[in-house]
Amino acid sequence: MAFASQKFTPTQKSWSTIKKEAFAAIWALNKFRNWIFNKPVTVYSDHNPLTYITESATKSAKLMRWALALQQYDVVFKYKAGRANVVADCLSRLDN
């Protein structure tokens, strides 16, 4: 998978929230692959359904492919409520 930019394309903007969150997680894991490969990684998200992407079979072919791609990493997704996830909230609102 080649993730060239950090902005969503018009097609990606129409995706469901779970797909956007999963795409962002995979993009970040691939970007930092050299540092995190073969090391345990915990991804905190305020989107609770994302925690099940590696645990259960999805009905979406795209999510299934991404779940398979995630198997190369030692990654665990954990839910953290948006109010408690202040660091991510600040980072997502940075002006470029």
C-alpha positions in Angstrom: 0.0 0.0 0.0 1.3 3.4 -0.9 0.1 6.2 1.3 1.4 9.3 -0.3 -0.2 12.1 1.6 -1.9 12.9 4.9 -5.0 14.4 3.4 -8.0 12.3 2.4 -8.9 12.2 -1.3 -12.6 13.0 -2.2 -13.3 9.3 -2.4 -11.7 8.6 1.0 -13.8 11.5 2.5 -16.9 9.5 1.6 -15.8 6.4 3.5 -17.4 5.4 6.8 -15.7 6.4 10.0 -14.3 3.0 10.7 -12.6 2.9 7.3 -11.1 6.4 7.8 -9.8 5.5 11.3 -8.4 2.2 10.0 -6.8 3.8 7.0 -5.1 6.4 9.3 -3.8 3.7 11.6 -2.4 1.7 8.8 -0.9 4.8 7.2 0.9 5.7 10.5 2.1 2.1 11.1 3.5 2.0 7.6 5.2 5.4 8.0 6.9 4.4 11.2 7.5 0.8 10.2 11.3 1.0 10.6 10.9 2.0 14.2 8.0 -0.2 15.3 8.5 -3.4 13.3 8.7 -6.4 15.6 7.9 -4.3 18.7 4.6 -4.1 20.5 2.5 -1.0 19.6 -0.7 0.3 21.2 -2.9 2.5 19.2 -5.4 4.6 21.2 -8.5 5.7 19.4 -11.8 7.4 20.3 -13.5 5.2 17.8 -14.5 2.1 19.7 -15.3 -0.2 16.6 -11.7 0.1 15.6 -10.7 -2.0 18.5 -12.4 -5.0 16.9 -10.6 -4.8 13.5 -8.0 -7.3 14.5 -10.3 -9.5 16.7 -13.2 -10.4 14.4 -14.1 -11.0 10.8 -15.5 -7.9 9.1 -18.1 -7.8 6.4 -16.2 -5.3 4.4 -13.6 -6.6 1.9 -11.5 -3.5 2.4 -11.5 -3.8 6.2 -10.6 -7.5 5.8 -7.6 -6.7 3.6 -6.5 -4.0 6.1 -6.9 -6.4 9.0 -4.6 -8.9 7.2 -2.1 -6.1 6.6 -2.1 -5.3 10.3 -1.0 -8.8 11.1 2.6 -7.9 10.2 2.6 -5.7 13.3 2.3 -6.4 17.0 -0.5 -3.9 17.3 -3.3 -3.6 19.9 -6.1 -1.1 19.5 -7.5 0.4 22.6 -10.5 2.7 23.1 -9.9 6.0 24.8 -12.8 8.4 25.1 -12.3 11.6 23.1 -12.4 13.8 26.2 -9.6 11.7 27.8 -7.5 11.5 24.5 -6.4 15.2 24.7 -3.0 14.6 22.9 -4.5 13.1 19.8 -7.2 15.8 19.8 -4.5 18.6 19.8 -2.4 16.8 17.1 -5.4 16.4 14.8 -6.1 20.1 14.9 -2.6 21.4 14.1 -2.5 23.9 11.3 -0.2 22.8 8.5 
